[in-house]
């Protein structure tokens, strides 16, 4: 069973993936699989342009977790989307040294549910599990992710609504 662990940069994907690996769960980092699909830099957005359509077409399904902010594009059996309150996300991204424009782009994406919308369009809502990581302990979030992997959690798309709570940040 292939599980996508996705979310806006800064929501906790890598930290949770590390915790899953320590528990013996097989994890592939999407970042390590997109190298040959890089089309070049996008200097305006301070990122690389990826041929994500080709990457998705050629990705060989795995039995485990694919971690990365593009993983929700893959034909996964379950899609976990980590979420973080936008003001906390902004702090995390600034600490990483992201440019103000890149921080603003990612905070806006989180506010507007961009990854959730993409995942829902591809997979439907019945495969999506949203987890709010804001101020949650790693062990707590990891436990919820393990429940999703085991199939003991119910889909939870639409449970996070930052626009209502933080829409004034736009």
Residue pairs with C-beta under 8 A, 6 or more apart in sequence:
1 63
1 77
1 78
1 149
2 61
2 62
2 63
2 64
2 66
2 74
2 75
2 76
2 77
3 64
3 65
3 66
3 76
3 77
3 78
3 79
3 80
3 148
3 149
4 65
4 66
4 71
4 72
4 74
4 76
4 78
4 79
4 80
4 119
5 13
5 16
5 17
5 27
5 65
5 66
5 67
5 68
5 71
5 80
5 82
5 145
6 13
6 68
6 69
6 70
6 71
6 72
6 79
6 80
6 81
6 82
6 115
6 119
7 13
7 69
7 81
7 82
7 83
7 84
7 115
7 133
8 69
8 83
8 84
8 89
8 106
8 109
8 110
8 114
8 115
9 69
9 93
9 98
9 106
10 84
10 89
10 92
10 93
10 96
10 106
11 82
11 83
11 84
11 89
11 110
11 133
12 82
12 84
12 133
12 138
12 141
13 67
13 68
13 69
13 82
14 29
14 67
15 138
16 67
16 82
16 133
16 138
16 141
16 142
16 145
17 27
17 29
17 65
17 67
19 138
19 139
19 142
20 27
20 65
20 142
20 145
20 146
21 27
23 142
23 146
25 64
25 65
25 146
25 149
26 62
26 63
26 64
26 65
27 64
27 65
27 66
27 67
28 62
28 64
28 65
28 66
28 67
29 67
29 68
30 66
30 67
30 68
30 69
30 70
30 71
31 68
33 55
33 59
34 50
34 55
34 70
37 50
37 51
37 52
37 54
37 55
38 48
38 49
38 50
38 51
39 48
39 49
39 50
39 51
40 48
40 49
41 47
41 48
41 49
42 48
42 49
45 101
45 102
45 105
46 98
46 99
46 101
46 102
47 102
50 70
52 70
52 73
55 70
55 73
56 73
56 74
56 75
59 74
61 74
61 75
65 149
66 74
66 76
69 115
71 79
72 79
72 81
72 115
72 118
72 119
72 122
72 123
73 118
73 122
76 123
76 127
77 127
78 127
78 129
78 148
78 149
79 119
79 123
79 127
79 128
79 129
80 129
80 131
80 145
80 148
81 115
81 116
81 119
81 128
81 129
81 130
81 131
81 157
82 131
82 133
82 141
83 110
83 130
83 131
83 132
83 133
83 134
83 160
83 162
84 92
84 110
84 132
84 133
84 134
85 132
85 134
85 162
85 165
85 166
86 107
86 110
86 111
86 162
86 166
86 169
87 166
87 169
88 134
88 135
89 106
89 107
89 110
90 103
90 107
90 169
93 102
93 103
93 106
93 107
94 103
98 106
107 169
108 170
109 115
110 162
111 162
111 163
111 166
111 167
111 169
111 170
112 163
113 160
113 162
113 163
116 128
116 130
116 157
116 158
116 160
119 127
119 128
119 157
120 128
120 157
125 155
125 157
125 158
126 155
127 155
128 155
128 156
128 157
129 144
129 148
129 153
129 155
129 156
129 157
130 156
130 157
130 158
130 159
130 160
131 141
131 144
131 145
131 156
132 159
132 160
133 141
144 153
147 153
